Amino acid sequence: MMYRHNAKKHKRMLLKLFMPEEFSEQDEREKMINAHACRKVYLFMPLIFGIILFLMGLYPFLADTFPSYPMLLLFIFPIAQITIYYLSVRNKF
């Protein structure tokens, strides 16, 4: 319904619904801040991946007491990405 209603104003309203808000830069400064934050996330990913691999090595010792431990570690990865991105953006503004 919303797509049909706004189709006259915005040709790509459906695309805007699925596009993350951080990619809607409007000037060069916002593009620079976004590029810097994305670069920081890419630089921290090997470190976070290494920490997750180390913690995954502890799973055999925790398998009986905490069976959902691997799922928790998988959720750490995107949460870390989002946290690093938004902290970097917040520090630049």
N, C-alpha and C positions, 0 to 999 in steps of 0.2 A: 504494500500500500504506500509506504513512504517513498519507495523507489519510483512508483508510477506518478505520485504527486509532484515530486521534485524533478522529474525527467525533463520537463520543459526548461527549467532553470539551469540545471547541471546535467550535461550529457553523461558524465561518468560518476553519477552518484553512488552506484553500486561499488565501484572501485574505491571511492572515498570511505565507504563503510569498512572495508577490509585493510586499508592502508594505515600503518601505524602513525600516530600523531607526530612523532619526532621527525618524520620525513616530509613534513609540510613547511619547509623553510621558505622564508619570503625575502631574505636579503643575504648578502655575502657573509655577514657576521654570523648569522644563524647556521649557514652552511659550514663555515669554518669550525664553529663550536661542535656541530654534529660530527664532522669529520674527525676532530680531535677526540671526542668521546668514543667513537667507533674504533679508532686506533688504539685507545687505551684498553678497550674491551679485548681486542685481538691480542694485545701484548700480555694481558693477564690470563688468557685462556690456557696456555701451556702450564702455568703455575697451578691453576685451579684443577686442571685435568690430572696433574701429578699428585695433588693432594687427594683427589677422589680415588685415584688408583691405589695410593697408600692405604687409605681408609677401607677400600674394597679388600685389601689383603688381610684386614682384621676380621672379615666376615666369618671365616671358619670358626673363630673363637666365640662369635656372637650368634651363630646360627640357631642354637637351641633357645636362647633367651629373647632374641629380637629378630624374628624371621623376616620382617619387612625392611630390614636395614638396607639392602641394595636399592629398593625403591626410594627410600629417603635420600640416598646419595645421588640418584638420578635427578631428583627435584632440586638438589643444591646447584646443579650446573646452570639452568636458566635463571634461577633466582640470583646467582652471583653475577651473571651477565647483566641483568636488569639493574641490579644495585650499583655495579661499577659504572654503567652508563649514566644513570641519573645522578650519582654523586659527582661525576666528572662535569656534567652539564650544570649542576647547581654551583660548583666551584667557579665556573667560567662566567656566570651571570652576575 
